[in-house]
Amino acid sequence: MRSGLAMLFFLCSHMDMDRIDTARVAETLLAAPGWARVGLTAPTSHMRVEAAFELARVIVESVGGSPEPAHIDQLGLSL
C-alpha cells in the first residue's frame, strides 16, 4: 500500500510549487470523478482507500506531476 505521507511529500516538494493553491485544489477535487468524491464516505475501507488514491492521482496530475500508469485491468475509454 502506498504511503499517504509519501504522496504529501511529493506534492509539497514539487519543483515548481512553492505552496499549494487552495483554489486550484478545490477546482481539481470538483472536477475529479464523482465515484472518488463519494467513495471517501463509503462504508468499506477498501473503497475509501481506492477513492483517496484516485483523488490524490487527480491532484498530482493537475500540479504537473507524472501520473502513475493505469492498473493493468483498467479498461481504456475512447472519447
C-alpha positions as CSV (number, residue, x, y, z in Angstrom):
1,M,0.0,0.0,0.0
2,R,1.2,3.5,-0.8
3,S,2.0,5.9,2.0
4,G,-0.1,9.0,2.3
5,L,2.8,10.8,3.8
6,A,4.9,10.0,0.7
7,M,2.2,11.4,-1.6
8,L,2.0,14.5,0.6
9,F,5.8,14.9,0.5
10,F,5.7,14.7,-3.3
11,L,3.1,17.4,-3.5
12,C,4.9,19.7,-1.1
13,S,8.3,19.2,-2.7
14,H,7.3,19.6,-6.3
15,M,9.9,21.7,-8.1
16,D,7.6,24.4,-9.5
17,M,5.4,24.6,-6.4
18,D,6.1,27.0,-3.6
19,R,2.8,26.4,-1.9
20,I,-0.4,24.6,-2.6
21,D,-3.0,26.9,-4.1
22,T,-6.3,26.0,-2.3
23,A,-8.5,27.3,-5.2
24,R,-6.7,25.1,-7.7
25,V,-7.0,22.0,-5.4
26,A,-10.7,22.8,-4.8
27,E,-11.3,23.0,-8.6
28,T,-9.4,19.8,-9.2
29,L,-11.4,18.0,-6.5
30,L,-14.7,19.2,-8.0
31,A,-13.6,18.0,-11.5
32,A,-12.5,14.6,-10.1
33,P,-14.6,11.5,-10.9
34,G,-17.8,11.5,-8.9
35,W,-17.2,8.0,-7.6
36,A,-14.0,9.1,-6.0
37,R,-15.6,12.0,-4.2
38,V,-18.4,9.9,-2.9
39,G,-16.1,7.0,-2.3
40,L,-14.4,8.8,0.6
41,T,-17.6,8.3,2.6
42,A,-18.1,4.6,1.6
43,P,-18.7,2.2,4.4
44,T,-16.0,-0.2,3.3
45,S,-12.4,0.7,3.9
46,H,-11.1,-0.7,0.6
47,M,-13.5,1.7,-1.3
48,R,-12.3,4.7,0.8
49,V,-8.7,3.8,0.1
50,E,-9.3,3.5,-3.7
51,A,-11.2,6.8,-3.7
52,A,-8.4,8.6,-1.8
53,F,-5.8,7.3,-4.2
54,E,-7.8,8.4,-7.2
55,L,-8.3,11.9,-5.7
56,A,-4.6,12.1,-4.9
57,R,-3.8,11.0,-8.5
58,V,-6.0,13.7,-9.9
59,I,-4.4,16.3,-7.7
60,V,-0.8,15.2,-8.6
61,E,-1.7,15.2,-12.3
62,S,-3.1,18.8,-12.0
63,V,0.1,20.1,-10.5
64,G,2.1,18.7,-13.3
65,G,3.3,15.5,-11.7
66,S,3.6,12.5,-13.9
67,P,0.5,10.3,-13.4
68,E,1.0,6.7,-12.4
69,P,0.3,4.2,-15.1
70,A,-3.3,2.8,-15.0
71,H,-3.8,-0.6,-13.5
72,I,-3.3,-3.4,-16.0
73,D,-7.0,-4.4,-15.6
74,Q,-8.3,-0.9,-16.2
75,L,-10.2,-0.5,-19.5
76,G,-9.4,2.4,-21.7
77,L,-12.4,4.5,-22.7
78,S,-12.4,6.3,-26.1
79,L,-13.7,9.8,-26.1
